[in-house]
C-alpha cells in the first residue's frame, strides 16, 4: 500500500514504509500523530512548512527514501506551505 500526499499543484506517492519512517522520525509530532495508518491527514500550510524543514534536516537512510525523492518531498512540502497545506489519501 501507499500514501498519496496531495497539495499545491502536485501529488507524491510514498510506500507505507517510507511514510511511517517520516512519521516516526521527523514529521509525526508536527502532524499530531505517529500512528501507522493510512487514515487521511489534513495539514495546514504552517504544518507543511514545518514538515519541509524537518524532512530537509532529517538523516533519512537512502534505503528508506532515496535522496532525490527526499528533495522532491522537501520541495512539495514547501510548496504546500506556501499555499493551503496538504492532505494524504
Rosetta blueprint (number, residue, H / E / L):
1 X L
2 X E
3 X E
4 X E
5 X E
6 X E
7 X E
8 X L
9 X L
10 X E
11 X E
12 X E
13 X E
14 X E
15 X E
16 X H
17 X H
18 X H
19 X H
20 X H
21 X H
22 X H
23 X H
24 X H
25 X H
26 X H
27 X H
28 X H
29 X H
30 X H
31 X H
32 X L
33 X L
34 X L
35 X L
36 X L
37 X L
38 X L
39 X L
40 X L
41 X L
42 X E
43 X E
44 X L
45 X H
46 X H
47 X H
48 X H
49 X H
50 X H
51 X H
52 X H
53 X H
54 X H
55 X H
56 X H
57 X H
58 X L
59 X L
60 X L
61 X L
62 X L
63 X L
64 X L
65 X L
66 X L
67 X H
68 X H
69 X H
70 X H
71 X H
72 X H
73 X H
74 X H
75 X H
76 X H
77 X H
78 X H
79 X H
80 X H
81 X H
82 X L
83 X L
84 X L
85 X L
86 X E
87 X E
88 X E
89 X L
